[in-house]
Amino acid sequence: MRTINKWYSIFRSEENISDKRPTVTSHKISDETLIDLIRKNPDLNMTELGELAGTTASVISIRLKEINRDGERVKYKSKRVGRQKLFSDEFLINLANENPSASITELSSLAGVSFQVVSRRIKQINNFEERIKCKSKKTGKQPKFTDEFLTKLVNENPGITMQKLGELAGVSTSTIWCRLNKIKSKGENIKYYRKKCKNSTSENNQKPKTKVTNQRIIDLINENPELNMSELARLADTSISTISRRIKIIKNSGQVLDYGVKKYLKVGTKAKQVGRPRKFTDAFLIRLINENPDLNMNELAKLANVNVNTIFNRIKKINCEDIKVKYISKNDVSKFSDELIINSVNDNPDLNLEELSKLIGTSPRTISRRLKQINSNGKVINYVKKKPLPKTRVKLTEEFLINLVNENPGLTMAELAKLANVSTGTISNHIRKINSKGAKVNYIYKDSRKIEEQHCES
């Protein structure tokens, strides 16, 4: 930042426009003093040099750059500043030589430091020349059995699996696997071949998988066209994914295989097969609704294997130009009958939907929907849609507002707005507008919270 400020002042000054180099200021430490200090103390870092010179490490760094700018006048090597070493290199070398059989863990215990510290220091010491001959020695439990024992066990029992070998040796399967790899890596002769089998209590229970041929699957499908993949897999003694994959392979090879995906819906205690075509057509939906007139949209959606919104939107799309499918919305038992609506409309022809809904005790939307349903069933109901009557609203004149404020001096704006049947903002704007012409409305702004507190205290 100091360098930036120097250069900035140079560029701003008109006198030194040609000379772009910063002006040299007088320093507390001369160049010769700093050069002598570094030459006499080559092992010191910048912090220690700064302490000797009575300044900071950053000042020493800046001065070194200034001194060596035109040419290298002083050689200085940067030193790492870190924590003081817990012990010397000679101490660790002597410790390792006195205990040649000790591992790094044991050396760290003797030195009273961590494993990582000893390991790192050995690497640093041996960086240029190997002065400490110490290798990491693995310490652990003695093996429960020898390599000869395992080799003999495998050779005497060539047909058993690793799990069985582990049970005989009294160890886990992973231990057997690791020891076998170790023996093989040494080049010793051990005859073991990996066996694939299911987990079972005895070898007699091990059931080998039978390979399912393409012809077997074709025959199964032709003999059982109504079965789904799960049932075919059970018959073939294989998995569903295998059946699915093999059907694709057969079809891709060019062989004719008449198989369609079957899905089932539980209706009561019986399983009803759903025969949905791959493409969800209008004809399919019309046939589905006509064959199941009592089902609601949720049940139709389950049969068609789509969501309810799809059914609803497709019915609207089909009937947009002409009514091709008659679907009646199924709800729970209606609160009122069609006759009640017909009689209410005929007896009160002047009422609008909102007034009819209040009379019957429901919402205007329900009345509108039920009127459409009644007319779609063939019954004719003569109802003419009426616009709701507009709410009577008092015109907010200047005289009305002035009188309202003068008659109710203790009311807040919100309370005045309720009386005038307008918003608080309208009252505020009208008062400003009236008073802009000249003070006519003596309204004092009130804090509603203080008024509430006064009411509570009284």
QUIGI-V842740 format. One line per field, one symbol per residue. psi: psi as a letter, one per 20 degrees, with the letter a starting at -180 (. if undefined). Layout:
# QUIGI-V842740
psi: ???
This chain:
# QUIGI-V842740
psi: hggghghghghhphhkhhoiqqppqpqhprghghghgghhmhiqrhghhhghikarhhgggghggggjgiqohpppppqpoaqpphqrhhghghghhhmhiqrhghhhghikarghgggghggggjghpohonpqppppaqpqhqrhhgggggghhmiiqrhghhhghikrrhhgggghghgghhijqopnppppprqorhqhhiooqpppprhhgggggghhmhiqahghhhghilarhhgggghgggghhiiqponpqppqqpoociqoppomprgpnrhhggghgghhmhiqahghhhghilrrhhggghhghghjhgqohpoppporrpqhqrhhggghhghhmiiqrgghghhghlaqhggggghgggghhiipppnpppqpqpqpppppnrgggggggghhmhiqrhghhhghilarhhggghhggggihhqohonpppqohghgghhggh.
